[in-house]
Amino acid sequence: MNSWFPKEGRGKALGIAFSGGSIGNVFLQQITSQMLASRGATYSYIFFGVLALV
């Protein structure tokens, strides 16, 4: 990412990128736990495996 942004904006760009990953992880954990409880481990494993391919 260093070459994508000017020197002054690099810190802000990295901060936004890394915070987005953390915020997404908060929601993904909730979705995963609900799916495991309602559908089971096999379905959840297949679902997230297929989702990763997209």
N, CA, C and O atoms as a Tinker XYZ file with bonds, in Angstrom:
   216  protein
     1  N      0.812000   -1.188000    0.000000    73     2
     2  CA     0.000000    0.000000    0.000000    64     1     3
     3  C      0.856000    1.253000    0.000000    63     2     4     5
     4  O      0.361000    2.342000   -0.291000    81     3
     5  N      2.114000    1.114000    0.318000    73     3     6
     6  CA     2.959000    2.302000    0.366000    64     5     7
     7  C      3.034000    3.016000   -0.972000    63     6     8     9
     8  O      3.117000    4.244000   -1.012000    81     7
     9  N      3.005000    2.276000   -2.056000    73     7    10
    10  CA     3.118000    2.919000   -3.363000    64     9    11
    11  C      1.769000    3.421000   -3.879000    63    10    12    13
    12  O      1.731000    4.143000   -4.875000    81    11
    13  N      0.682000    3.064000   -3.236000    73    11    14
    14  CA    -0.637000    3.478000   -3.699000    64    13    15
    15  C     -1.025000    4.868000   -3.229000    63    14    16    17
    16  O     -1.833000    5.535000   -3.875000    81    15
    17  N     -0.465000    5.312000   -2.121000    73    15    18
    18  CA    -0.879000    6.570000   -1.513000    64    17    19
    19  C      0.309000    7.486000   -1.332000    63    18    20    21
    20  O      1.435000    7.019000   -1.161000    81    19
    21  N      0.069000    8.804000   -1.368000    73    19    22
    22  CA     1.169000    9.737000   -1.103000    64    21    23
    23  C      1.642000    9.600000    0.338000    63    22    24    25
    24  O      0.933000    9.050000    1.181000    81    23
    25  N      2.829000   10.094000    0.615000    73    23    26
    26  CA     3.436000    9.914000    1.929000    64    25    27
    27  C      2.542000   10.446000    3.054000    63    26    28    29
    28  O      2.492000    9.852000    4.131000    81    27
    29  N      1.836000   11.558000    2.817000    73    27    30
    30  CA     1.014000   12.162000    3.862000    64    29    31
    31  C     -0.228000   11.325000    4.188000    63    30    32    33
    32  O     -0.705000   11.381000    5.322000    81    31
    33  N     -0.760000   10.567000    3.257000    73    31    34
    34  CA    -2.000000    9.838000    3.466000    64    33    35
    35  C     -1.838000    8.368000    3.796000    63    34    36    37
    36  O     -2.837000    7.672000    3.976000    81    35
    37  N     -0.633000    7.881000    3.879000    73    35    38
    38  CA    -0.420000    6.446000    4.094000    64    37    39
    39  C     -0.942000    5.960000    5.437000    63    38    40    41
    40  O     -1.578000    4.909000    5.514000    81    39
    41  N     -0.681000    6.705000    6.479000    73    39    42
    42  CA    -1.124000    6.298000    7.809000    64    41    43
    43  C     -2.634000    6.205000    7.907000    63    42    44    45
    44  O     -3.173000    5.259000    8.482000    81    43
    45  N     -3.312000    7.193000    7.341000    73    43    46
    46  CA    -4.775000    7.187000    7.365000    64    45    47
    47  C     -5.323000    6.029000    6.536000    63    46    48    49
    48  O     -6.280000    5.371000    6.945000    81    47
    49  N     -4.728000    5.779000    5.383000    73    47    50
    50  CA    -5.188000    4.679000    4.533000    64    49    51
    51  C     -5.005000    3.326000    5.219000    63    50    52    53
    52  O     -5.896000    2.478000    5.161000    81    51
    53  N     -3.873000    3.120000    5.859000    73    51    54
    54  CA    -3.648000    1.863000    6.579000    64    53    55
    55  C     -4.592000    1.736000    7.768000    63    54    56    57
    56  O     -5.083000    0.642000    8.048000    81    55
    57  N     -4.852000    2.824000    8.464000    73    55    58
    58  CA    -5.784000    2.796000    9.588000    64    57    59
    59  C     -7.180000    2.402000    9.161000    63    58    60    61
    60  O     -7.830000    1.591000    9.821000    81    59
    61  N     -7.644000    2.967000    8.068000    73    59    62
    62  CA    -8.975000    2.635000    7.552000    64    61    63
    63  C     -9.029000    1.183000    7.092000    63    62    64    65
    64  O    -10.002000    0.479000    7.361000    81    63
    65  N     -7.993000    0.740000    6.404000    73    63    66
    66  CA    -7.966000   -0.639000    5.909000    64    65    67
    67  C     -7.981000   -1.648000    7.059000    63    66    68    69
    68  O     -8.730000   -2.624000    7.017000    81    67
    69  N     -7.164000   -1.421000    8.074000    73    67    70
    70  CA    -7.096000   -2.370000    9.185000    64    69    71
    71  C     -8.324000   -2.303000   10.076000    63    70    72    73
    72  O     -8.731000   -3.325000   10.629000    81    71
    73  N     -8.923000   -1.136000   10.232000    73    71    74
    74  CA   -10.142000   -1.061000   11.050000    64    73    75
    75  C    -11.307000   -1.733000   10.335000    63    74    76    77
    76  O    -12.173000   -2.313000   10.989000    81    75
    77  N    -11.346000   -1.668000    9.031000    73    75    78
    78  CA   -12.395000   -2.343000    8.278000    64    77    79
    79  C    -12.355000   -3.843000    8.480000    63    78    80    81
    80  O    -13.400000   -4.486000    8.581000    81    79
    81  N    -11.172000   -4.400000    8.540000    73    79    82
    82  CA   -11.041000   -5.830000    8.797000    64    81    83
    83  C    -11.527000   -6.206000   10.180000    63    82    84    85
    84  O    -12.159000   -7.247000   10.354000    81    83
    85  N    -11.242000   -5.375000   11.163000    73    83    86
    86  CA   -11.678000   -5.651000   12.530000    64    85    87
    87  C    -13.186000   -5.536000   12.664000    63    86    88    89
    88  O    -13.817000   -6.366000   13.319000    81    87
    89  N    -13.764000   -4.524000   12.057000    73    87    90
    90  CA   -15.215000   -4.346000   12.122000    64    89    91
    91  C    -15.913000   -5.511000   11.422000    63    90    92    93
    92  O    -16.914000   -6.023000   11.923000    81    91
    93  N    -15.400000   -5.925000   10.285000    73    91    94
    94  CA   -15.977000   -7.070000    9.585000    64    93    95
    95  C    -15.900000   -8.337000   10.400000    63    94    96    97
    96  O    -16.809000   -9.166000   10.349000    81    95
    97  N    -14.827000   -8.501000   11.155000    73    95    98
    98  CA   -14.655000   -9.688000   11.978000    64    97    99
    99  C    -15.705000   -9.751000   13.087000    63    98   100   101
   100  O    -16.160000  -10.839000   13.442000    81    99
   101  N    -16.093000   -8.611000   13.634000    73    99   102
   102  CA   -17.120000   -8.578000   14.685000    64   101   103
   103  C    -18.427000   -9.173000   14.159000    63   102   104   105
   104  O    -19.061000   -9.985000   14.833000    81   103
   105  N    -18.822000   -8.770000   12.964000    73   103   106
   106  CA   -20.068000   -9.278000   12.387000    64   105   107
   107  C    -19.930000  -10.725000   11.938000    63   106   108   109
   108  O    -20.870000  -11.507000   12.083000    81   107
   109  N    -18.789000  -11.089000   11.403000    73   107   110
   110  CA   -18.586000  -12.452000   10.922000    64   109   111
   111  C    -18.650000  -13.462000   12.060000    63   110   112   113
   112  O    -19.156000  -14.568000   11.872000    81   111
   113  N    -18.148000  -13.104000   13.231000    73   111   114
   114  CA   -18.225000  -14.014000   14.372000    64   113   115
   115  C    -19.666000  -14.283000   14.776000    63   114   116   117
   116  O    -20.015000  -15.416000   15.107000    81   115
   117  N    -20.499000  -13.266000   14.753000    73   115   118
   118  CA   -21.905000  -13.440000   15.110000    64   117   119
   119  C    -22.628000  -14.322000   14.092000    63   118   120   121
   120  O    -23.403000  -15.204000   14.461000    81   119
   121  N    -22.370000  -14.078000   12.828000    73   119   122
   122  CA   -22.999000  -14.867000   11.766000    64   121   123
   123  C    -22.562000  -16.329000   11.864000    63   122   124   125
   124  O    -23.377000  -17.239000   11.718000    81   123
   125  N    -21.273000  -16.543000   12.110000    73   123   126
   126  CA   -20.752000  -17.899000   12.204000    64   125   127
   127  C    -21.353000  -18.653000   13.382000    63   126   128   129
   128  O    -21.739000  -19.814000   13.238000    81   127
   129  N    -21.438000  -18.016000   14.540000    73   127   130
   130  CA   -21.981000  -18.718000   15.703000    64   129   131
   131  C    -23.461000  -19.047000   15.512000    63   130   132   133
   132  O    -23.914000  -20.113000   15.928000    81   131
   133  N    -24.211000  -18.148000   14.892000    73   131   134
   134  CA   -25.624000  -18.424000   14.625000    64   133   135
   135  C    -25.784000  -19.559000   13.614000    63   134   136   137
   136  O    -26.659000  -20.412000   13.759000    81   135
   137  N    -24.936000  -19.560000   12.597000    73   135   138
   138  CA   -25.022000  -20.600000   11.585000    64   137   139
   139  C    -24.628000  -21.959000   12.163000    63   138   140   141
   140  O    -25.246000  -22.972000   11.836000    81   139
   141  N    -23.615000  -21.988000   13.014000    73   139   142
   142  CA   -23.232000  -23.245000   13.647000    64   141   143
   143  C    -24.354000  -23.784000   14.527000    63   142   144   145
   144  O    -24.596000  -24.990000   14.558000    81   143
   145  N    -25.031000  -22.902000   15.236000    73   143   146
   146  CA   -26.115000  -23.332000   16.114000    64   145   147
   147  C    -27.330000  -23.820000   15.333000    63   146   148   149
   148  O    -27.987000  -24.778000   15.740000    81   147
   149  N    -27.630000  -23.168000   14.219000    73   147   150
   150  CA   -28.853000  -23.514000   13.504000    64   149   151
   151  C    -28.653000  -24.565000   12.413000    63   150   152   153
   152  O    -29.550000  -25.375000   12.175000    81   151
   153  N    -27.513000  -24.569000   11.754000    73   151   154
   154  CA   -27.301000  -25.470000   10.613000    64   153   155
   155  C    -26.297000  -26.580000   10.860000    63   154   156   157
   156  O    -26.342000  -27.613000   10.192000    81   155
   157  N    -25.395000  -26.385000   11.805000    73   155   158
   158  CA   -24.388000  -27.406000   12.089000    64   157   159
   159  C    -23.038000  -27.079000   11.469000    63   158   160   161
   160  O    -22.902000  -26.169000   10.651000    81   159
   161  N    -22.058000  -27.847000   11.884000    73   159   162
   162  CA   -20.685000  -27.589000   11.474000    64   161   163
   163  C    -20.441000  -27.901000    9.995000    63   162   164   165
   164  O    -19.726000  -27.160000    9.320000    81   163
   165  N    -21.014000  -28.962000    9.498000    73   163   166
   166  CA   -20.763000  -29.356000    8.113000    64   165   167
   167  C    -21.277000  -28.309000    7.136000    63   166   168   169
   168  O    -20.559000  -27.903000    6.222000    81   167
   169  N    -22.513000  -27.872000    7.325000    73   167   170
   170  CA   -23.082000  -26.860000    6.443000    64   169   171
   171  C    -22.281000  -25.562000    6.528000    63   170   172   173
   172  O    -21.988000  -24.939000    5.508000    81   171
   173  N    -21.931000  -25.158000    7.747000    73   171   174
   174  CA   -21.186000  -23.912000    7.937000    64   173   175
   175  C    -19.833000  -23.971000    7.245000    63   174   176   177
   176  O    -19.416000  -23.011000    6.598000    81   175
   177  N    -19.150000  -25.100000    7.385000    73   175   178
   178  CA   -17.849000  -25.274000    6.760000    64   177   179
   179  C    -17.958000  -25.170000    5.237000    63   178   180   181
   180  O    -17.151000  -24.494000    4.599000    81   179
   181  N    -18.938000  -25.826000    4.671000    73   179   182
   182  CA   -19.135000  -25.786000    3.222000    64   181   183
   183  C    -19.531000  -24.379000    2.775000    63   182   184   185
   184  O    -19.019000  -23.882000    1.773000    81   183
   185  N    -20.437000  -23.738000    3.509000    73   183   186
   186  CA   -20.903000  -22.400000    3.151000    64   185   187
   187  C    -19.747000  -21.406000    3.103000    63   186   188   189
   188  O    -19.596000  -20.680000    2.120000    81   187
   189  N    -18.929000  -21.366000    4.154000    73   187   190
   190  CA   -17.835000  -20.406000    4.178000    64   189   191
   191  C    -16.728000  -20.798000    3.223000    63   190   192   193
   192  O    -15.998000  -19.925000    2.752000    81   191
   193  N    -16.576000  -22.064000    2.920000    73   191   194
   194  CA   -15.615000  -22.486000    1.916000    64   193   195
   195  C    -16.001000  -22.026000    0.531000    63   194   196   197
   196  O    -15.156000  -21.561000   -0.234000    81   195
   197  N    -17.281000  -22.153000    0.202000    73   195   198
   198  CA   -17.786000  -21.688000   -1.094000    64   197   199
   199  C    -17.723000  -20.163000   -1.149000    63   198   200   201
   200  O    -17.370000  -19.592000   -2.181000    81   199
   201  N    -18.062000  -19.505000   -0.045000    73   199   202
   202  CA   -18.021000  -18.044000    0.013000    64   201   203
   203  C    -16.607000  -17.517000   -0.203000    63   202   204   205
   204  O    -16.422000  -16.462000   -0.809000    81   203
   205  N    -15.618000  -18.243000    0.287000    73   203   206
   206  CA   -14.234000  -17.825000    0.110000    64   205   207
   207  C    -13.795000  -17.927000   -1.354000    63   206   208   209
   208  O    -12.901000  -17.199000   -1.784000    81   207
   209  N    -14.412000  -18.814000   -2.107000    73   207   210
   210  CA   -14.050000  -18.983000   -3.509000    64   209   211
   211  C    -14.594000  -17.860000   -4.386000    63   210   212   213
   212  O    -14.060000  -17.587000   -5.461000    81   211
   213  N    -15.655000  -17.213000   -3.923000    73   211   214
   214  CA   -16.301000  -16.153000   -4.714000    64   213   215
   215  C    -15.540000  -14.916000   -4.635000    63   214   216
   216  O    -15.928000  -13.914000   -5.236000    81   215
